[in-house]
Amino acid sequence: MNDLAQGARTRAGLVAASIELFDRAGYEGTSLESVCRAISVTKGALYRHFPSKQALAVAVVEEHFTLWHEVRAEVEGSGTGPLQTLIDLTHRMSALTRTDRTARVGVRLLFTSELFELLAGVHFVSLVVMVRDLLGQAVAAGEARPGLDIREEAHGIAAAVIGSQALTVITRRGDPADRLTTMWRHRLEHLADPDHRDRVRPCAPIGRPLPPPRLARR
């Protein structure tokens, strides 16, 4: 194995170990030494890739958002229109916060006090861009109302989804599917084109489970 491939393998191993340790012990309870021990590398090897624990946390959140893109591609591949794709994507990602380490740890890191200013804004903007893209497609396809304020709607939807995920991860109370279904039911009243409204469901898909994302770490 050449140096480049070995370096990529070490970096991936450090991120994977961090996800597992952050999930078990929390960000504050995880040391760089424990990450190194998990994959049997020196701190020098770690510092070649990540200058600090914060940098590791950033890499984990990047993995989390990569998961959003992967799940979006899988939902789009199921053949639904852009508006239903957006709804199903939010349900799918919220469900993964219960079963997938990358999703769960990514959300938890966003609300860690030491990392909030560093990570939360970037993640929110990235999610807004994704939501705005799908809403724009929905307007073009006649699924959403013409003249919709896509920017305002995208900000509101992104905030609601992140809030629902945070409640699931931090409090472990309530059903994220119920929260999102209620949110979508209200939003679709003014968001969906009247001629398309009855063809869009606000709830998670039933009877058509998607396969686990390739990035999923349980």
GINORKA-V496894 format. One record per residue. N is the residue number from 1. RES is the residue in three letters. OMEGA is omega in degrees with one decimal (NA if undefined). NEAR is the number of other C-alpha atoms within 8 Angstrom. Layout:
n=[N | N]
res=[RES | RES]
omega=[OMEGA | OMEGA]
near=[NEAR | NEAR]
//
This chain:
n=[1 | 2 | 3 | 4 | 5 | 6 | 7 | 8 | 9 | 10 | 11 | 12 | 13 | 14 | 15 | 16 | 17 | 18 | 19 | 20 | 21 | 22 | 23 | 24 | 25 | 26 | 27 | 28 | 29 | 30 | 31 | 32 | 33 | 34 | 35 | 36 | 37 | 38 | 39 | 40 | 41 | 42 | 43 | 44 | 45 | 46 | 47 | 48 | 49 | 50 | 51 | 52 | 53 | 54 | 55 | 56 | 57 | 58 | 59 | 60 | 61 | 62 | 63 | 64 | 65 | 66 | 67 | 68 | 69 | 70 | 71 | 72 | 73 | 74 | 75 | 76 | 77 | 78 | 79 | 80 | 81 | 82 | 83 | 84 | 85 | 86 | 87 | 88 | 89 | 90 | 91 | 92 | 93 | 94 | 95 | 96 | 97 | 98 | 99 | 100 | 101 | 102 | 103 | 104 | 105 | 106 | 107 | 108 | 109 | 110 | 111 | 112 | 113 | 114 | 115 | 116 | 117 | 118 | 119 | 120 | 121 | 122 | 123 | 124 | 125 | 126 | 127 | 128 | 129 | 130 | 131 | 132 | 133 | 134 | 135 | 136 | 137 | 138 | 139 | 140 | 141 | 142 | 143 | 144 | 145 | 146 | 147 | 148 | 149 | 150 | 151 | 152 | 153 | 154 | 155 | 156 | 157 | 158 | 159 | 160 | 161 | 162 | 163 | 164 | 165 | 166 | 167 | 168 | 169 | 170 | 171 | 172 | 173 | 174 | 175 | 176 | 177 | 178 | 179 | 180 | 181 | 182 | 183 | 184 | 185 | 186 | 187 | 188 | 189 | 190 | 191 | 192 | 193 | 194 | 195 | 196 | 197 | 198 | 199 | 200 | 201 | 202 | 203 | 204 | 205 | 206 | 207 | 208 | 209 | 210 | 211 | 212 | 213 | 214 | 215 | 216 | 217 | 218]
res=[MET | ASN | ASP | LEU | ALA | GLN | GLY | ALA | ARG | THR | ARG | ALA | GLY | LEU | VAL | ALA | ALA | SER | ILE | GLU | LEU | PHE | ASP | ARG | ALA | GLY | TYR | GLU | GLY | THR | SER | LEU | GLU | SER | VAL | CYS | ARG | ALA | ILE | SER | VAL | THR | LYS | GLY | ALA | LEU | TYR | ARG | HIS | PHE | PRO | SER | LYS | GLN | ALA | LEU | ALA | VAL | ALA | VAL | VAL | GLU | GLU | HIS | PHE | THR | LEU | TRP | HIS | GLU | VAL | ARG | ALA | GLU | VAL | GLU | GLY | SER | GLY | THR | GLY | PRO | LEU | GLN | THR | LEU | ILE | ASP | LEU | THR | HIS | ARG | MET | SER | ALA | LEU | THR | ARG | THR | ASP | ARG | THR | ALA | ARG | VAL | GLY | VAL | ARG | LEU | LEU | PHE | THR | SER | GLU | LEU | PHE | GLU | LEU | LEU | ALA | GLY | VAL | HIS | PHE | VAL | SER | LEU | VAL | VAL | MET | VAL | ARG | ASP | LEU | LEU | GLY | GLN | ALA | VAL | ALA | ALA | GLY | GLU | ALA | ARG | PRO | GLY | LEU | ASP | ILE | ARG | GLU | GLU | ALA | HIS | GLY | ILE | ALA | ALA | ALA | VAL | ILE | GLY | SER | GLN | ALA | LEU | THR | VAL | ILE | THR | ARG | ARG | GLY | ASP | PRO | ALA | ASP | ARG | LEU | THR | THR | MET | TRP | ARG | HIS | ARG | LEU | GLU | HIS | LEU | ALA | ASP | PRO | ASP | HIS | ARG | ASP | ARG | VAL | ARG | PRO | CYS | ALA | PRO | ILE | GLY | ARG | PRO | LEU | PRO | PRO | PRO | ARG | LEU | ALA | ARG | ARG]
omega=[-179.0 | -175.0 | -178.8 | 179.8 | 178.8 | 178.3 | 178.8 | 179.2 | 178.7 | 180.0 | 179.7 | 178.8 | 178.4 | 178.7 | -179.8 | 178.5 | 179.2 | 178.6 | -178.8 | -177.6 | 176.2 | 179.7 | -176.6 | -170.7 | -175.7 | -179.7 | -177.4 | -176.8 | -179.6 | 177.6 | 175.5 | 177.8 | -179.0 | 176.4 | 179.0 | 179.9 | -175.7 | -179.7 | 173.6 | 173.3 | 178.9 | 176.2 | 176.2 | 177.8 | 178.3 | -176.2 | 175.2 | -179.1 | -174.6 | -177.4 | -176.1 | 175.6 | 176.0 | 179.5 | 174.9 | 179.6 | 177.5 | 179.6 | 178.6 | 178.7 | 174.9 | 175.1 | 179.1 | -178.5 | 171.6 | 176.9 | 175.9 | -178.6 | -179.6 | 179.2 | 176.5 | -179.6 | 179.9 | 179.2 | 177.8 | 179.1 | 179.7 | 172.9 | 178.2 | 175.9 | -174.7 | -179.4 | 176.8 | 175.8 | 179.4 | -179.9 | -178.1 | 177.8 | -179.3 | 176.9 | -177.0 | -178.4 | 177.5 | 176.9 | -178.7 | 177.8 | 177.6 | -169.9 | -172.3 | -176.4 | -177.9 | 179.1 | -176.6 | -178.3 | 178.8 | 178.7 | -178.1 | 179.6 | 179.9 | -176.1 | 171.7 | -170.8 | -177.6 | -172.4 | -169.8 | -177.4 | -177.8 | -168.1 | -168.5 | -178.3 | -179.3 | 179.9 | -179.5 | -179.6 | 179.5 | 179.0 | 177.1 | -180.0 | 179.8 | 179.8 | -179.3 | 179.0 | -179.5 | 176.6 | 177.1 | 176.5 | -179.6 | 176.8 | -179.1 | -178.9 | -179.6 | 179.8 | 178.6 | -175.8 | 172.6 | -179.0 | 179.1 | 175.1 | -172.6 | -178.4 | -179.1 | 179.5 | -178.8 | 178.2 | -179.3 | -179.9 | -179.8 | 179.5 | -179.6 | -178.6 | 179.1 | 178.0 | 178.6 | 178.4 | -179.8 | 177.7 | -179.7 | -174.5 | -172.2 | -177.0 | -176.7 | -179.9 | 175.8 | -179.0 | -179.2 | 179.1 | 178.4 | -179.5 | -178.3 | 178.2 | 177.6 | 179.4 | -177.8 | 179.4 | 179.3 | -176.2 | -177.9 | 179.5 | 179.7 | -175.3 | -175.5 | 172.7 | -176.8 | -179.1 | -176.9 | -170.7 | -175.6 | -179.5 | -179.9 | 177.9 | -179.5 | -175.3 | 177.5 | 179.2 | -179.1 | 174.8 | 178.4 | -177.7 | 176.6 | 176.5 | 177.8 | 177.2 | -178.9 | -178.3 | -172.9 | 175.6 | -178.0 | NA]
near=[4 | 5 | 6 | 6 | 8 | 9 | 8 | 8 | 8 | 8 | 10 | 8 | 9 | 12 | 11 | 8 | 11 | 12 | 12 | 9 | 11 | 12 | 10 | 6 | 9 | 9 | 8 | 6 | 7 | 11 | 8 | 8 | 7 | 8 | 13 | 13 | 9 | 7 | 9 | 6 | 8 | 8 | 9 | 6 | 8 | 13 | 9 | 7 | 7 | 9 | 8 | 7 | 9 | 7 | 9 | 11 | 10 | 9 | 9 | 14 | 13 | 8 | 10 | 11 | 9 | 8 | 13 | 9 | 8 | 9 | 12 | 10 | 8 | 9 | 13 | 11 | 7 | 6 | 6 | 9 | 8 | 12 | 13 | 10 | 13 | 11 | 12 | 12 | 11 | 10 | 13 | 10 | 11 | 13 | 10 | 10 | 14 | 9 | 8 | 11 | 13 | 13 | 12 | 14 | 12 | 12 | 14 | 11 | 13 | 11 | 10 | 9 | 5 | 5 | 12 | 12 | 7 | 7 | 12 | 11 | 9 | 8 | 9 | 11 | 8 | 8 | 9 | 12 | 9 | 8 | 12 | 12 | 8 | 12 | 14 | 9 | 10 | 13 | 12 | 8 | 7 | 10 | 13 | 15 | 12 | 7 | 4 | 8 | 6 | 9 | 7 | 7 | 9 | 13 | 9 | 8 | 10 | 12 | 9 | 9 | 11 | 10 | 8 | 12 | 12 | 12 | 10 | 14 | 12 | 7 | 7 | 7 | 6 | 6 | 7 | 12 | 11 | 9 | 9 | 14 | 11 | 9 | 9 | 11 | 9 | 8 | 8 | 10 | 8 | 8 | 9 | 11 | 12 | 7 | 5 | 11 | 11 | 7 | 5 | 8 | 7 | 11 | 12 | 11 | 7 | 5 | 4 | 5 | 6 | 6 | 4 | 5 | 8 | 4 | 5 | 10 | 6 | 5]
//
